[in-house]
């Protein structure tokens, strides 16, 4: 497993969908993961440290885990199968480690809130690297990643306190 960090969010120019970009700690390996718009928003809220007056789903999950005596200790992106990534949220409950199946986007949104590390299996990085070298990689634009910041700036705590 390789420890990764969230490098940011981008937009796939061709498909017009958000892409979560993970990089290893030495900035040598990159892993793009296509995600949904709602998941991108949840990640963007955490990255930009936006605090809403009521808990969103990932905040609720973290609060529930903590309330039951657990600690989210790490997130593992474990495999890539047919273009679909699989992840596990690792929760420690009184010394007992529990692994919970998750989509990587949800696991990363939770990891950002919990302040825990994110790991990716080396086999995934190797497979994606070979695909990128073969020219199968996405067309990502950094300028479109600013779109998420613009959307977040439109949030007002007063306007949304009864909506969220």
C-alpha positions in Angstrom: 0.0 0.0 0.0 1.2 3.5 -0.9 0.2 6.5 1.2 -1.5 9.1 -0.9 -2.8 12.7 -0.4 -5.7 14.5 -2.1 -4.1 16.7 -4.7 -7.4 18.2 -5.7 -10.4 18.0 -7.9 -10.4 18.4 -11.7 -12.8 18.1 -14.5 -12.6 15.5 -17.2 -12.9 17.6 -20.4 -14.3 14.7 -22.5 -16.9 13.3 -20.1 -17.6 16.6 -18.2 -17.4 14.8 -14.8 -15.4 15.5 -11.7 -12.1 13.6 -11.1 -10.6 13.1 -7.7 -6.8 13.3 -8.0 -4.6 11.5 -5.5 -0.8 11.8 -5.4 1.7 9.9 -3.4 3.6 11.7 -0.7 6.6 12.2 -3.0 4.5 13.5 -5.9 5.7 10.8 -8.2 2.5 8.8 -8.7 -0.9 10.1 -9.5 -4.2 8.3 -9.4 -7.3 9.9 -11.0 -10.7 8.6 -9.9 -13.9 9.6 -11.6 -16.6 10.5 -9.1 -20.0 12.0 -9.0 -20.9 15.7 -8.6 -22.3 15.2 -5.0 -19.2 13.3 -3.9 -17.0 16.0 -5.4 -18.9 18.6 -3.4 -18.5 16.6 -0.2 -14.7 16.4 -0.8 -14.5 20.0 -1.8 -16.3 21.1 1.4 -13.7 19.2 3.5 -10.7 20.4 1.4 -11.9 24.0 1.8 -12.8 23.6 5.4 -16.3 24.8 4.9 -18.4 24.2 8.0 -22.2 24.0 7.6 -24.6 24.5 10.5 -25.9 20.9 10.2 -23.9 17.7 9.6 -23.8 16.5 6.0 -23.7 12.7 5.4 -20.0 12.2 5.8 -20.0 14.4 9.0 -22.9 12.2 10.3 -21.0 9.0 9.5 -17.9 10.3 11.4 -20.1 11.4 14.3 -21.8 8.1 14.4 -18.6 6.1 14.4 -17.1 8.3 17.1 -20.3 8.1 19.2 -20.2 4.3 19.1 -16.6 4.4 20.3 -14.8 3.9 17.0 -12.0 5.8 15.4 -11.6 6.0 11.6 -7.9 5.2 11.4 -7.3 5.0 7.6 -8.8 4.5 4.2 -7.5 1.8 1.7 -8.3 1.9 -2.0 -7.9 -1.9 -2.4 -8.7 -2.8 -6.0 -9.7 -1.8 -9.5 -12.1 -4.2 -11.3 -13.6 -3.4 -14.7 -13.0 0.3 -14.3 -14.6 0.4 -10.8 -12.5 1.2 -7.8 -13.1 -0.4 -4.4 -12.1 1.0 -1.0 -12.4 0.1 2.7 -12.7 2.4 5.6 -10.7 1.0 8.5 -12.3 1.6 11.9 -10.7 0.8 15.3 -13.2 -0.2 18.0 -11.4 -0.8 21.3 -8.4 -2.4 19.6 -10.5 -4.4 17.2 -10.0 -3.4 13.5 -13.1 -3.4 11.3 -13.0 -2.9 7.5 -16.1 -1.4 5.9 -16.7 -1.6 2.2 -17.0 1.8 0.5 -16.8 3.8 -2.7 -13.4 5.5 -2.8 -15.1 9.0 -3.1 -17.0 8.4 0.1 -14.0 6.9 1.9 -11.9 9.9 0.9 -14.6 12.4 2.0 -14.6 10.7 5.4 -10.8 10.5 5.6 -10.5 14.2 5.1 -13.0 14.9 7.9 -11.3 12.3 10.2 -7.8 13.5 9.4 -6.6 10.0 8.7 -4.3 8.7 6.0 -5.4 7.4 2.6 -3.6 4.4 1.1 -3.8 2.9 -2.4 -2.7 -0.6 -3.4 0.5 -0.6 -5.5 -1.2 -2.9 -8.1 -3.8 -0.2 -8.8 -1.1 2.4 -9.3 0.8 0.1 -11.6 -2.3 -0.7 -13.7 -3.3 3.0 -14.0 0.3 4.0 -14.8 0.4 1.5 -17.7 -2.9 2.7 -19.1 -1.7 6.4 -18.9 1.4 5.5 -20.8 -0.7 3.8 -23.5 -2.6 7.0 -24.0 -5.8 6.0 -22.3 -5.6 8.8 -19.7 -8.2 11.6 -19.3 -8.0 15.2 -20.4 -8.1 17.1 -17.2 -8.0 20.9 -16.8 -6.8 22.6 -13.7 -8.7 25.8 -14.6 -12.0 23.9 -14.3 -11.1 22.7 -10.8 -11.7 26.3 -9.7 -15.4 25.6 -10.4 -15.7 23.8 -7.1 -14.3 26.7 -5.2 -16.7 29.1 -7.0 -19.7 26.8 -6.1 -18.6 26.7 -2.4 -18.3 30.5 -2.2 -22.0 30.7 -3.1 -22.9 28.9 0.2 -24.2 31.2 2.9 -24.7 29.8 6.4 -27.8 31.9 6.8 -29.4 31.0 3.5 -28.8 27.3 3.9 -29.4 26.6 7.6 -32.9 25.2 7.0 -32.1 23.5 3.7 -29.2 21.3 4.9 
